[in-house]
Amino acid sequence: MSFCTKMSSNSADDNVVLDYKKLLEQVEEIRNQDVGLESVQSISRVMSIAEELVDKVKKPREIGLDAKVLEISSAVVQQNAERFDSGFRPEEFADKLINKLTLHDTESSQTDSLIWQRFREKFSHLLPLAPRFDYLLGTIDKEKVQRKVRQPRQPQSRNEGTKELIKVLANKSTMQDNEIGQQHILDYISRLLVKTYRRNGEKPISYFKVVLSPNSLEETCQNILHIAFLVRDSFVKISTGEFTSVFLM
């Protein structure tokens, strides 16, 4: 072994000895302190450091220092244990714990509502609350809502016979409310179609000009239905012209 290697080994050994001496000073200070949780925690930290130093122990002197640290540490732990045991009564501790936990239950004047109220006051800040909102459905006052006034559409220009026919088709559809049968309505409409056909010079009548009512979808649907019945009964015929327009024959 060279001189440098030997000097390095001696330096490492000296460091281990110094570390153990520091631990001895710490455990002596802890032993002179008052017993309690703080002293136990301090001893726990010292023991952790001692466990790391054990791997570096090589000489009898170092082993002796380690044993001394363990001896004093054990004495401190024993001292704390005796102190705690002398003043600790398990039965008394259990009674106090039960009384503390059941304090609110023994109050006969408290009701369930008061208990839940106290619970809410103490723990409401821990519970995430959903944002408040109200439904609009059913809360709007209909009396205050002003209805929108619709402007009537301007009727398109039609020949006199077609206008009269559309008006009669729409008006005669209400005869059902006056206990007049469907057949009477169709007979009346068929007579008007004949008049319109003759007035038009016995030329085909435009189907759309007859059934379409620009001011009422309901009237238009009724007119389509009545013309369909007349076609079914073979009173009128429908054909397409040169420009694919539909005509009544």
Buried (B, 14 or more C-beta within 10 A) or exposed (E): EEEEEEEEEEEEBEEBEEBBEEBBEBBEEBBEEEBEEEBBEBBEEBBEBBEEBEEEBEEEEBEEBBEBBBEBBEBBBEEBEEBEEEEEEEEEEEEEEEEEEEEEEEEEEEEEEEEEEEEEEEEEEEEEEEEEEEEEEEEEEEEEEEEEEEEEEEEEEBBEBBBBBBEBBBEBBEBEEEEEEEEEBBEBBBEBBEEBBEBBEEEBBBBEBBBBBBEEEEBBEBBBEBBEBBEEEEBBEBEEEEEEEBBBE
